[in-house]
Amino acid sequence: MSGAHKSFLERTARQRIADLLDSDSFSEILPPAERHFSPHLPVLGQPVAFDDGIVIGSGLLSGAKVLIAAQEPAFMGGSVGEIHGAKLTGLLERAVQQRPAAVLLLLDTGGVRLHEANAGLIAISEIQRAVFEVRHAGIPVIVLIGGSNGCYGGIGIVAKCCDHMIISEEGRLSVSGPEVIEAAKGVEEFDARDRALVWRTMGGKHRYLMGDADLIVPDDIAAFRDAAISLLGASRPLALESITQEHQALQSRMQRFSACADATQIWQELGVADAKNVPLAEIPEFLEMSAHVRREEHA
């Protein structure tokens, strides 16, 4: 890798992998030449991608062997279909056998592919089960979110089932996307056209302050790489006690912030100084503003 700044947001799945891993170390599994694509899309008259919108394989990260998957944002919004999901599940199953230092998931998706919704939903359940099997084996699953599609739908749930999450300010995480919420509840409840509202509610800074993301980094692949290296080998226990604690924390969160109408009110409740300026702060300044919050919330 060169020292030049490279935007994670603006790059393709393969470019992200190439720049994240050690130089020339990536070996792709089921590349486009093998033509594994969705059998459902041609029936519906839709275009296909010979990798079905996801790149999987193995490589080195600071000399440590990792398995890696990256969703292609330019193909159907990184959506999950039958083959797409099967490739991701297969990669996770391979991790249990090969025991790499980590599995890296570069998630950039609007969720399940509507053209093959049933197959996509089944795939989500298989991916989630495979994530738990990898974690049970003591192998950390690290999620990186910083793409144009965000991380929505069933994959948003999968992301929170993993050991660690690295996110950029530009990244977004939620189960339901802005347009879905507006369609279901009305524009009065959530205006999907209000991009500032979307990022305040679902964006990287909010997810970091709420404890959903472990690390927040600038939109720079080198920053994502350094953050991922820092988490190699750092698995979290997958036990009833830890899950119970997380459920208790979620219940406490709902009680504490239920009266807040906007994320800025939540930030104020958390004790963030000058909370209204959080969206404008650069990442170093934001980390300084939020340092005491993270210490208190996760002590």
C-alpha positions as CSV (number, residue, x, y, z in Angstrom):
1,M,0.0,0.0,0.0
2,S,1.1,3.6,-0.7
3,G,0.8,6.3,1.9
4,A,-1.6,8.3,-0.3
5,H,-5.2,8.8,1.0
6,K,-7.6,6.4,-0.6
7,S,-11.3,6.8,0.1
8,F,-13.1,3.6,1.3
9,L,-16.4,5.1,0.2
10,E,-15.4,5.7,-3.5
11,R,-13.7,2.3,-4.2
12,T,-15.1,-1.0,-5.5
13,A,-15.1,-4.2,-3.5
14,R,-11.9,-5.5,-5.2
15,Q,-10.1,-2.2,-4.7
16,R,-11.1,-2.1,-1.1
17,I,-9.7,-5.6,-0.5
18,A,-6.5,-4.9,-2.5
19,D,-5.8,-1.7,-0.5
20,L,-6.8,-3.2,2.9
21,L,-4.6,-6.4,2.7
22,D,-0.9,-6.8,2.4
23,S,0.2,-6.1,-1.2
24,D,-0.5,-8.9,-3.7
25,S,-1.6,-11.3,-0.9
26,F,-5.3,-11.7,-1.9
27,S,-6.4,-15.0,-3.4
28,E,-10.0,-14.9,-4.6
29,I,-12.4,-17.8,-4.2
30,L,-15.0,-18.3,-6.9
31,P,-13.8,-15.4,-9.1
32,P,-16.0,-14.0,-12.0
33,A,-14.3,-16.4,-14.4
34,E,-16.1,-19.3,-12.8
35,R,-19.5,-17.6,-13.4
36,H,-21.4,-18.2,-10.2
37,F,-24.4,-15.9,-10.5
38,S,-28.0,-15.8,-9.4
39,P,-30.2,-18.2,-11.3
40,H,-33.3,-16.0,-10.5
41,L,-32.2,-12.7,-12.1
42,P,-32.2,-13.9,-15.8
43,V,-35.7,-15.3,-15.4
44,L,-36.9,-11.8,-14.4
45,G,-35.0,-10.1,-17.2
46,Q,-32.4,-8.6,-14.8
47,P,-28.7,-8.2,-15.4
48,V,-26.3,-10.5,-13.6
49,A,-22.8,-10.2,-12.2
50,F,-20.5,-13.2,-12.5
51,D,-19.5,-12.9,-8.9
52,D,-23.1,-12.1,-7.8
53,G,-22.0,-8.9,-6.2
54,I,-19.6,-10.2,-3.6
55,V,-15.9,-10.9,-3.6
56,I,-14.5,-13.5,-1.2
57,G,-11.1,-15.0,-0.5
58,S,-8.0,-15.1,1.7
59,G,-5.0,-12.9,2.2
60,L,-2.6,-11.4,4.7
61,L,-3.2,-8.5,7.0
62,S,0.1,-7.3,8.6
63,G,1.4,-10.8,7.9
64,A,-1.5,-12.6,9.6
65,K,-3.8,-14.9,7.5
66,V,-7.4,-13.6,7.2
67,L,-10.5,-14.5,5.3
68,I,-12.3,-11.6,3.7
69,A,-15.5,-10.7,2.0
70,A,-16.5,-7.5,0.3
71,Q,-19.9,-6.6,-1.1
72,E,-19.9,-4.8,-4.4
73,P,-21.9,-1.5,-4.0
74,A,-22.4,-1.0,-7.7
75,F,-24.3,-4.2,-8.3
76,M,-27.9,-4.0,-7.1
77,G,-26.9,-2.0,-4.1
78,G,-24.8,-4.8,-2.7
79,S,-28.0,-6.7,-2.1
80,V,-28.1,-10.3,-0.9
81,G,-29.4,-13.1,-3.1
82,E,-29.0,-16.8,-3.1
83,I,-25.5,-17.1,-4.6
84,H,-24.3,-14.0,-2.9
85,G,-25.4,-15.4,0.5
86,A,-24.0,-18.8,-0.2
87,K,-20.6,-17.4,-0.9
88,L,-20.5,-15.5,2.3
89,T,-21.8,-18.5,4.3
90,G,-19.2,-20.8,2.7
91,L,-16.4,-18.4,3.5
92,L,-17.5,-18.4,7.2
93,E,-17.6,-22.2,7.2
94,R,-14.1,-22.3,5.8
95,A,-12.9,-20.1,8.6
96,V,-13.9,-22.8,11.2
97,Q,-11.7,-25.3,9.3
98,Q,-8.7,-23.0,8.5
99,R,-8.7,-20.9,11.7
100,P,-7.4,-17.6,10.3
101,A,-6.5,-14.7,12.6
102,A,-9.8,-13.1,11.7
103,V,-12.7,-12.9,9.2
104,L,-13.2,-9.4,7.7
105,L,-16.6,-8.5,6.4
106,L,-16.7,-5.3,4.3
107,L,-20.4,-4.7,4.3
108,D,-22.1,-2.3,1.9
109,T,-25.7,-3.3,1.3
110,G,-29.3,-2.2,1.3
111,G,-30.3,-5.7,2.5
112,V,-32.0,-8.6,0.8
113,R,-32.4,-8.5,-3.0
114,L,-36.1,-8.0,-3.6
115,H,-35.9,-10.0,-6.8
116,E,-35.2,-13.2,-4.8
117,A,-36.4,-12.2,-1.4
118,N,-37.2,-15.7,0.0
119,A,-33.8,-17.0,-1.1
120,G,-32.1,-13.9,0.3
121,L,-33.9,-14.2,3.7
122,I,-32.9,-17.9,4.0
123,A,-29.3,-16.8,3.1
124,I,-29.3,-14.2,6.0
125,S,-30.3,-16.9,8.5
126,E,-27.5,-19.2,7.2
127,I,-24.9,-16.3,7.4
128,Q,-26.0,-15.5,10.9
129,R,-25.6,-19.1,12.1
130,A,-22.2,-19.3,10.4
131,V,-21.1,-16.1,12.2
132,F,-21.9,-17.7,15.5
133,E,-20.0,-20.8,14.6
134,V,-16.9,-18.8,13.7
135,R,-17.2,-16.8,17.0
136,H,-17.7,-20.0,19.0
137,A,-14.5,-21.3,17.5
138,G,-12.7,-18.3,19.0
139,I,-12.1,-16.6,15.6
140,P,-13.0,-12.8,15.6
141,V,-15.4,-11.6,12.9
142,I,-14.7,-8.0,12.2
143,V,-17.1,-5.8,10.3
144,L,-16.1,-2.7,8.3
145,I,-18.8,-0.2,7.3
146,G,-18.0,2.8,5.2
147,G,-19.7,2.4,1.8
148,S,-22.3,4.3,-0.1
149,N,-25.2,1.9,0.6
150,G,-24.7,1.7,4.3
151,C,-25.5,-1.6,6.1
152,Y,-29.2,-2.3,6.2
153,G,-31.8,-5.1,6.5
154,G,-30.8,-8.6,7.6
155,I,-27.1,-7.9,7.1
156,G,-27.5,-5.0,9.6
157,I,-28.6,-7.6,12.1
158,V,-25.7,-9.9,11.1
159,A,-23.2,-7.0,11.6
160,K,-24.3,-6.7,15.2
161,C,-23.8,-10.4,15.7
162,C,-20.1,-10.1,15.0
163,D,-17.2,-9.5,17.4
164,H,-16.2,-6.0,16.3
165,M,-17.4,-3.2,14.1
166,I,-15.3,-0.5,12.5
167,I,-17.2,2.4,10.9
168,S,-16.6,5.7,9.2
169,E,-18.6,8.9,9.6
170,E,-20.0,8.1,6.1
171,G,-21.1,4.6,7.1
172,R,-24.7,3.9,8.2
173,L,-26.2,1.0,10.2
174,S,-29.8,0.2,10.7
175,V,-32.3,-2.7,10.2
176,S,-34.7,-0.5,8.2
177,G,-33.5,2.1,5.7
178,P,-34.8,5.7,5.6
179,E,-37.2,5.1,2.7
180,V,-38.6,2.0,4.3
181,I,-39.3,3.8,7.6
182,E,-41.0,6.7,5.7
183,A,-43.1,4.3,3.6
184,A,-44.3,2.4,6.7
185,K,-44.7,5.3,9.2
186,G,-45.1,8.4,7.1
187,V,-42.8,11.4,6.4
188,E,-43.9,13.0,9.7
189,E,-42.2,10.1,11.5
190,F,-39.0,10.1,9.3
191,D,-38.2,12.2,6.3
192,A,-35.9,10.1,4.1
193,R,-35.0,13.2,2.1
194,D,-33.5,14.9,5.1
195,R,-30.0,13.5,4.7
196,A,-28.7,15.3,7.9
197,L,-31.4,13.5,9.8
198,V,-30.5,10.1,8.2
199,W,-26.8,10.5,9.3
200,R,-27.7,11.8,12.7
201,T,-29.9,8.8,13.3
202,M,-28.0,6.0,11.5
203,G,-24.5,7.4,10.7
204,G,-21.2,6.4,12.0
205,K,-20.8,9.0,14.8
206,H,-24.2,8.1,16.3
207,R,-23.4,4.4,16.2
208,Y,-20.0,5.0,17.8
209,L,-21.6,7.1,20.6
210,M,-24.2,4.4,21.3
211,G,-21.6,1.7,21.5
212,D,-22.7,-0.2,18.4
213,A,-19.4,0.4,16.7
214,D,-16.1,-0.3,18.5
215,L,-14.0,2.1,16.4
216,I,-14.7,5.1,14.1
217,V,-12.2,6.1,11.5
218,P,-11.9,8.7,8.7
219,D,-12.9,7.7,5.2
220,D,-9.4,6.4,4.5
221,I,-8.6,2.7,3.7
222,A,-5.3,3.0,5.6
223,A,-7.3,4.0,8.7
224,F,-9.6,1.0,8.3
225,R,-6.6,-1.2,7.8
226,D,-4.9,0.0,11.0
227,A,-8.1,-0.4,12.9
228,A,-8.6,-4.0,11.6
229,I,-5.0,-4.9,12.5
230,S,-5.6,-3.7,16.1
231,L,-8.5,-6.2,16.4
232,L,-6.7,-9.3,15.1
233,G,-7.1,-12.1,17.5
234,A,-9.4,-10.2,19.7
235,S,-12.4,-12.4,19.9
236,R,-15.3,-11.8,22.3
237,P,-16.9,-14.5,24.4
238,L,-20.1,-15.9,22.9
239,A,-21.8,-17.0,26.1
240,L,-25.2,-16.6,27.7
241,E,-23.8,-14.2,30.3
242,S,-22.5,-11.8,27.6
243,I,-25.7,-12.0,25.6
244,T,-27.8,-11.3,28.7
245,Q,-25.7,-8.3,29.5
246,E,-26.2,-6.9,26.0
247,H,-29.9,-7.3,26.3
248,Q,-29.9,-5.5,29.6
249,A,-27.9,-2.7,28.0
250,L,-30.4,-2.4,25.2
251,Q,-33.3,-2.3,27.6
252,S,-31.5,0.4,29.6
253,R,-30.9,2.4,26.4
254,M,-34.6,2.3,25.5
255,Q,-35.6,3.5,29.0
256,R,-33.0,6.2,29.1
257,F,-33.6,7.7,25.6
258,S,-37.3,7.0,25.0
259,A,-38.3,10.7,25.3
260,C,-35.6,11.9,22.9
261,A,-37.0,13.1,19.6
262,D,-33.6,13.5,17.8
263,A,-30.1,12.1,18.1
264,T,-28.8,15.5,19.3
265,Q,-30.9,15.1,22.4
266,I,-29.4,11.6,23.0
267,W,-25.9,13.1,22.6
268,Q,-26.8,15.8,25.1
269,E,-28.2,13.1,27.5
270,L,-24.9,11.2,27.1
271,G,-23.0,14.3,28.2
272,V,-21.4,15.2,24.8
273,A,-20.3,18.8,25.0
274,D,-21.7,21.0,22.3
275,A,-23.7,18.1,20.9
276,K,-25.1,20.1,18.0
277,N,-21.7,20.4,16.5
278,V,-21.1,16.7,16.4
279,P,-22.0,16.4,12.7
280,L,-19.5,19.1,11.7
281,A,-16.6,17.8,13.8
282,E,-13.7,16.0,12.1
283,I,-13.0,12.6,13.4
284,P,-10.0,13.6,15.7
285,E,-12.1,16.4,17.3
286,F,-15.1,14.1,17.5
287,L,-13.1,11.5,19.4
288,E,-11.9,14.1,21.8
289,M,-15.5,15.3,22.3
290,S,-16.8,11.8,23.0
291,A,-13.9,10.2,24.9
292,H,-15.5,10.6,28.4
293,V,-18.8,9.3,27.1
294,R,-17.2,6.1,25.9
295,R,-15.3,5.7,29.1
296,E,-18.4,6.1,31.3
297,E,-20.8,4.1,29.1
298,H,-18.4,1.1,28.8
299,A,-16.7,1.1,32.1
